[in-house]
């Protein structure tokens, strides 16, 4: 860990009781320290007047504009899906957007076959991308390839190559996961395992903001879980080992989108930690 990150209040977690449904195991995470930084989530922000639009009339596949007209900072979590405008996108990097600012937002397209306005501004989808797709991010070509492969494996008809087609096709089944795996009181993060293997860790410092994100994340986990027949739960030793790997991972500082700074993981885990004003705002990790 570099000296630049030693001052951060890195989250330590208490593990809640694992919950299991189908091939998916959810381990609730509760932070062991109170944080003070104020911000709201994407859905609340859009409901109160913030907006997301294309970069220009011509558009740009990998860049949108987030217009935060509010007096509050807004957290956009990587993998959140935005629908409408010229094509559906997912947030490429978790970003904390300052109040009263207009910010260029890095995104990836998840609807390869459409490039025409459906709406002038974007709305927020009730889901994030799957862990498989989120881990595959890096280039637009890889994202399109992953979306197409998922739709093909699930035998989903997707005329515009949209990731949302699979979520719509399996909506009733995904809703069963949502009903079976509710968020726990005090929960600010989750470790998701599919088929007995850890898929990802998602954490947001503010529990109220995580509450608005949890069901979106769960829908993404569920779609990946549908492809697995193994229903065994993850072993607690594997969970504790993974959390230890996250805590010990080497972190490389990088500029953030908006407020704060990013610390990118290397070693046995992949991921990013977003920090601002000495607090960890959000953390995403995947097994390497």
N, C-alpha and C positions, 0 to 999 in steps of 0.2 A: 504494500500500500504506500502511495506517495505521501510526502509531508503535506501536500495540499489537501488531502482528504482526511487527515487525522482528526480535524476539528469537528467533523460531522457527527451528528447523533445517529449513528447507524442503528437500524432497528433490530432489537432482539425480540424473539417471538415466544409466546406461550402457545403450545399446540392444543387445539380443541379436539374433541372426540371426532374421529374420522366418520364420515357418512359415505354409504356405498349404494350405487344404483347402476344396474347393467354392468358395463365394463369400466365405469368411472368411480373413482374414489376421490372425495373432497376432504382435505384436512384444513379446518379453519385456523387462521393465524390471528393472534391478538398481540398487539405491540405492548412491550413492557414499559413504555415511557410515553408521557403526554407531550404532544407537539402543539405549537402555538401559531404557526403560519396559517393565514386565512386564504382560502380560495374555494371555488365551486367547480362542479363538473360540467361537461359539455351540454347535457340535456337541459339542465337548469339554466345555463347561460343562453342557449338558443330560445328557450321559453321566455326569457326576459329581455330579448332584443339584440343579442349578439348574432352574427351571421357568418356563413361560409359561402364563398362564391368562387367562380372561375377566375384565374389570374387576369384574363382579358376576354374580349369577345371571341377571339380565336381559340383561347384556352391553352393550357399546358398540362400534359398528362400527369406529371409528377409534382406539380405545384398548384396549391389553391391559396386563397386569401381568407384569413380569419380576421373579422372586424369585431373587436371587443369594445363595444360602446359603453360597457358597464363600469361601475366603480370598484369592481372586484376582479381579482385575478382568476383565470379560468384554466383548469387542467384538462388537456386532451390526452387520452391514454393511447399508446400505440396499439394498433389493431382495431380501434373503433371505426365503424363503417359509416360513411356519409353517402346518402343516396340522392339522385336527381341530377340537375344541371346536364353536362354533356356525357358523363359516364360516372358510375359509382366508383368511389375511392375508399381506401383505408388509410388511417393516420400512420405515417411511416415511423415517426419518433415521438415519444411522449414529450409534451411541451407544456410549460406553464406560461400562459400569455398574460402580460401585464395589463392593468386597467387602461382604458382609453387609448388603445393602440391598434394598429393595423399590421398584421404579421404575415409574411409568406410562410405557408405551412407545407412541409414536405409530405407527400402522399404517394401511394401506389394505386394504380387502376386495378379494379377487380371486375371489370366488365369490358372485355376486349372488343366485342363486336358492335359497340355503339359509340358514336361520336356526333351527337346531335342533342340540342337542348330539350330536356323534358320539363325542367323547371328552371327559374333564374337563380335560385339559391338552393343550397343543400339542406336536407333534413337528416336527423340522426337515426340510424337504423337501430332496432332493438337487439343488437348483437355485436360482438366483435368477430374478427376473423378467427379461425381455428388455431390452436397451438401449432399445428403442422405448418400452416400458411405463415403465421407470424414468425416462426423460426426460419422459414425459407426466404424471408425478405432479404434484400440486398441489391437485387437488380429487378427492373420491371419485367424482364423476360422470364426470370425465375418465378415471379408471382403469377404471371399469366399461365405458365406451364403447370404450376401447382394447382391453380383453380381448374384448369381444363382436365387434369388428371383426376381430381376429386370428383368432378361431375361425371366423368367417364366411368370411374369405379362404382359410383352409386347409381349409374344408369339414369342420370337426370337429364331431362330435355332443357337445354339452356340456349335459346335462339341467339342471345347476344353474348354468350359466354360469361354470364354473370355468376359470381359466387353466391348471390342471394337465391338463385334457383334451387340449390340443394337445401338451404334452410327452409324454403317454402315447401318443397316436396316432402320433407320429413318434419314439418312443423308440429304435427300432432304428437309424434314420438318425442321430439325435443321438449315439448311442453310437459311431458311426463317426467323428464329429468328435472325441470324447473320446479315442479310440484313436489318431487321427492327429496330435493336437496336445497331447502331454504337457507338463507343467510342466518348466521347465529348472532346473538346479541354481542356487541363489542367487537365484532369481526372487522378487521381492516386489511385482511389478505387471505390468500388461499394457496395451498399447494395441491395441484391437480395431478392425479395419476390415472393412466389409462391402461387397462390390461395388466395391472400390477406393476407398471413402470411409470416413474415420474415423467410427466409431460412438461410442466412449467410451474413457476411460482409467480404470482401477481400480488403486488402490495401497493397501497396508497396510504400516506401518512394520516390523512383525515378519515376517520371511520364513516362519517356522514357522506363523504364523496365516494368512498368505496361502495357504500350501500347502493348508490345509483348506478354503479358499474357492474356489480356482482352478477346480476341476471344476464347481462350482455355477455360477460365472460363465460358464464355457465352454458349458454347456448353454443358458444364456440367449442367448449370442451365436449359437449354432448355430440356434436356432429362428428368429431373425430372418434368418439367412443363407439358410435354406431358401426364402425368398420371392424371392431374387435370382438371376437367371441369369448376371449378369456375374461372371466368375471372375478378373478381372485383379487382381493384388496392388496394395497401396497403394504410392505412391511415397515413397521415403525423405525427399525434400524436404518432402512434406506432413506426415510424422511430425515432423520437426524443427521445422517451422513451428508445428504444434499445440502441441508441448511448450514452445516459446517463448511462445506465447500464454498457456498456463497459468501459466508463471513470471511473466509481466508483468501478468496480470489484476488489476484492482482488487479488493480484498477488503473486504467489509463484515462487521464482527464481530457475532455474535449469540450468545445463550445456547445452550449445548448441552443435549442430553438426557443426564443423568448427568455424568460428569467432563469437564473441559476447556471449550473454546470453539469455536464454528464460525466460519469465515470463508467467506462466500458470494461467489462470483465474479460479476463483470459484465464486459461487453465482448464480445470475440469467442468466449469460451467461457462455458458455464454449469457450475455445479458447486459443491461444498462441500469444504472442508478442515477436518478435525477435529484439533485440537491439544490436548495436555495436558502440563504440566510442561516446556514449551519444546520439545517434539518434535511433529512431524506424525505423528499416529496413522494417519490414513486420508485419502485424497483421491479424489474422483470428479469427472470432468469430461466434458462433452459439447460438441460444436460448437454454437455459437449459431445 
